[in-house]
């Protein structure tokens, strides 16, 4: 019987904050329970985030097949977990299959329509040569919600085998005490916090803000950094729009302070797995506005925000949020905290994944 197992995480840490943050948080909880020894392979050009509670191994994914077999023999992982896709690390799934090491793949929202269409031809070839077959050979495909499960089925091929491999485990957030706010204070602050890249569609957000025309009593705060050319282009739009403020990149305690000073979280993304920034806002008692592609339908159904498909709908959501009474805001705020506590705990997510790891390791031991 295996009591402690070795997990090898493979992640391209240049591929986005959300994927890295999810892997970091899962690793943090695994370290606390002392049941799993985790490693993370990253490409040579990756930047090491400060919070990752795992040992790092620099690795060039273009190494030879025999070279990787030597690495696996040295580390002796019981399970290998791929965080994110569209990187050359996916070629390792075939090697792992040959030496009978189970594989977990977490697409982390990277199979949505916008992502697939971005650099389409390159991804088409990569899918044809490496990735689609790699996902078919995986032991478990970790999806964040039912919407992502559908994207996986459409991408890999709809059959019972793929469907049986998909396991829904939602993203989580650290337990953050609800942050007090005074909704009667002005201006009312709407906060975007995240990467400033095309997929986030900040032009859409600012256009909706202009239509809402609530800048006298409200402010749209944009926090984050990203693609230089896109940021520069966006700065021109921000300067020409009343009531929009750009505050740059924030993290750690400063990030919490910015959320505490806001009243609502907003995200107009064209594709997300499950946005950590909005989950953090909700956990602090801040209702949110999001596009359907953010995969948070519960904002509407749980009365903790608004889902807006078009620019006009997003503008209406801005106006409706700003018109809430103190009592209405307080109800949404309390419901937001309860929703996160019930549905998005890292402890629950890591426990579920930990059980999957042990199950795969035991099956391998018995085979």
N, C-alpha and C positions, 0 to 999 in steps of 0.2 A: 504493500500500500504506500502510495506517494504522499508524503506530508508537506514537503516544500518543493515547488516546481520552478524551473527557470523559464521566464518569458523573454523572448527576444522581440522588441518593438522595432519596426522599420518605418521611418518617416522621413520625408523630404522636408526639412524644416524651413525651406525657402518658400514653401507653397501656401503659406497663409497662417495668420494668427490663430484662427478658430481651431484648425486641426491640431496645431501644436498645443494650444491651451487645453484641449480635451485630453490629449495624451498625457500632458503634464499632470492634470488633476487626477486622472485614473492612477497614474504611477504613484502619486503622493499618497493616496489611500492604500494602495497595495503595500507600500513601504511601512505604513503605520501598523498593518496587521501582521507583518513579518512572516507571511506565508509565501510570498512570491519574490523571487530575485529578478529584477528587471534590468534589461540592457536596452539601449537604443542605438541602432545604426543610423548614421546620417551621412550624406555625401560630403566630400571634402570641403565644398564651398559653403556648407551650412553654418549658421550662427547659433551658438549654444545659448538657449534661454536660461536665465539665472535660477528659475524656480524648479527646474526639472530634477526630481528626486530619483535619479537613475545614473548608472555608469554609462559613459559615452564611448563609442567606438567610431572613429572616422573611417569612412569606407567609400571607395569609388565604385559606383554600381556597374561600371564597364569592365570590372575584373573578369577573369576567366571562370568558367564553370568549376574547374578543379580548385581554384583559389577559394571560391566560396564554400566548397565542400570542406576544405581545411578549416575555415572559420567556424562552420557549424559543428565540426568534430571537436574543435577546441572549446566552444561555448556550451555544447551539448544542450541546446534548448529543448524543452518539452513541447512548447507551442511557440509559433512565430505569428506576431500580430502586425499587419500592415495598416498604418494610419494614413488615410488619404490614398489617392491613386494618381495616375498620369505621371509616374516617375519610373525610371529604369529598374528600380527595386522590384517591380512586379515580375520581372523576368526570373526572379529567384523562386517563384512558386513552383515552377516545373522541377527545379533542382530539389526542393523540399519534398515534393511529391515522390520523387525517386527514392529518397532516403527515409520515407515514412514519417515525416514530421508534420503534424497538423497545422493548418494555417487559418487564421481569422483575418478577414478583410473588412475594414471600415471605410466606405467611400466618403463619408463626411460631407454629403451634399454635392459631390463632384460629378453627378450624373444628371443634373437638371439640364433642361433644354438650352439655357444660355451658355452654360459651361461647355456642353457638347458642341455647340455651334462656334464657340471661340476657338480660332485656329483649327477649323473643322478638318481640313485635309490631313494635317499632322496627326490628329487624334484618330481619324479614320484608319490610317496606316498602323498606328500604334495598337489600336483595338484589334485589327486584323492579324497582326504579327504576334502580339504578346498578351494584351490585357484581357480580352474577352475569354480566351482559353484559361488564363490564370484564375479568373473569378469562378469559372466552372470547376476548376480543380481544388478550390478552397474547401475547407471543412465547414466553416461558418461565415456568413456574411452579416456583419453587424450593421443594421439600419437604424436610423434615429426615429422613424415614424412610418406609418402605413404609406404615406405619399412616397417616401424614398424607396420602400419595398416595390412599389409599382415602377419606379424609374429603373431599378435593378432588373426587374423582370423584362421590361422593354429593351434594355440594353443587352443583357446576356442571352435572353430568349425565354419566353414564357413556357415553363414546364414544371412538373411537380417536384423535380429534383432541386431546381433553383429555389422554388418557394419553400421547400422544407429546410433549406440552409439558412434562410433569412430569419434573424432574431431581432426583435425590436427592443432597443435599449435607449431611452431618451438621454439627451445631454443633461447635465446637472449644473448646479452652481454651489459654491461654498455657502455654508450657513451664515447669512449676514443678518444681523438684527435689523428689523424695519427702521428706516431712517425717518425721523420726524420732518414734516414740512408744513408750511403755512400757505394753504391754497389761496388765502385772501391777499397774500403779498403780490405785488406787481413789480416787474412784468412776470407773467406766466412763462415758464421756460420749457421748451420742447428740445430734447437732447438727441442728437445723432452722435454715436460713439463707435468708431470702428475704422476699418481700412478705407482710405479714399481711393477707390479704384472704380473702373467703369461699371463693374457688376453691381455696385451699390446704388447706381443711378441717382446721384445727388442733384443732377440737373432737374430730374423729375420732382424731387423733394422741394427744391427751391422754386420751381414753377408753381407747384401746388401752394406753397407759402405765399407767393405773390397774389394768386387768385383769392386766397382766404382773406387777405388784407386785414390782418389783426395785429399789425406791428405796433400800434399805439399802446396796447396793453399786454403784448406778448413778444417773446424773442425765440428765435431758432438758433440753438447753439450747436456748432459742429466741432467735434473733437476727433482727432486722428491724423494719420499721415499715410502716404502711399506713393503711387506712381508720380514722379516729378512733373511730367508734362501735363498730366491730368489735374494735379493739384494747382499748377499755375493757371490753367484754363479755368478752373473752378473759382480761383481767387478773384478773377475779373468779374465773374457772375455775382459773387458774394458782395463785392464792393458796390455793385450797382443795384443791390436789393436791400430795402429798408428792413431793419429788425433781424438781420442775420449776423452772427458773430462766429468767427473761426478762432479757436483757442489752441490749436496744435495737438500734439500727441500727449496723452495722459495715461498713467498706469498706477497700480498699487493704491496707496492711500489717496493720492491725488484724484484717481479715477472715482473712488468712492465719494470723495468730496464733491466732485462735479455732478454725480448722480444725486447726491443729497440736496444740491442746490437746484435741481431740476424738478419739474412736476410730471412730465411725460417722457417716455422713450419713443423714438421714431426710427423707422427703417423702411426704405423704398427699394430694397434689393430686387434684382431680377432672378436671383437664385440663392437659396440657403438650405443647409441641412436642418439646422435648428440654431438660430442665432444666439450666441452666449450673451451678447450685449443686451438684448431685450430681456433675456431670462434674468440677468443681473438687475435690470431696472425693476422688473416685476417683483423680484425677491425683496427689493427695498421699498416696495409699496408704491411704485410708479406705474400707472396704467400705460399702455402702449398703442401706437398706431403702426400698422405694417401692411405691406402688399401681400397678396396670396402666396407668392413665391417664397415667402419667409417660413411657410409651413407652420403657422401658428393660428389655425382656425379657432382655437379655444379662446383667443382674445374676444371674439364676438360671442361665442356660445357661453362662456363663463362670466360675461359682463365685466371684463377686465381691460377692455380697449376696443379698437376698431380695426377691421380688415378693409382696405381700400384698394380697388383694382385700378382705377383710372386716376389721372391727375385731379379731375374735378371731385371725385369721391374722396381723395386724400385731402383736398382743400376743405370739403365739408366736414371731414373728421377733425381737422384743425379747429374749425369754427365751433363744432359741437363740444369738443374738449374744453375750449376756452370759456364756453357758456355754462359749464357745470356749476351747480351750487356747491357750497362747502360740504353739505351733507352727501350729495351725490358723489363727489370726489372721494370723500372718506370711505364710502361703501366700496367703490371700485378699488381703492388702495388696500383695504383690508382683504378683499377677495383675491387681489393679486398675490399677496403674501401667502395666503392659505393655499392657493393654486400651486405655487412653486414648492412649498413644503410638502405637498401631497404627491406631486408628479415629477419633480426635477431635483432630486437629491443625488449628489455624487456618491454618497455612501451606498444608496440603493443601486445606482448604476454599476459601481465597482464590484459590489457583492454579486450581482447577477453575472457580470463578466467573469469574475473569479470562479464562480460555479461552472461556467462553460469551460474555462481553462482546465480545471481539475477533471471534468468529465472527458475532455479530449485526451488529456494526459493518461488517464486510467485506461481508456480504450486502446491507446497506443501501447501501453505496458502489457495489456492482455493479448494483443495481436501477435 
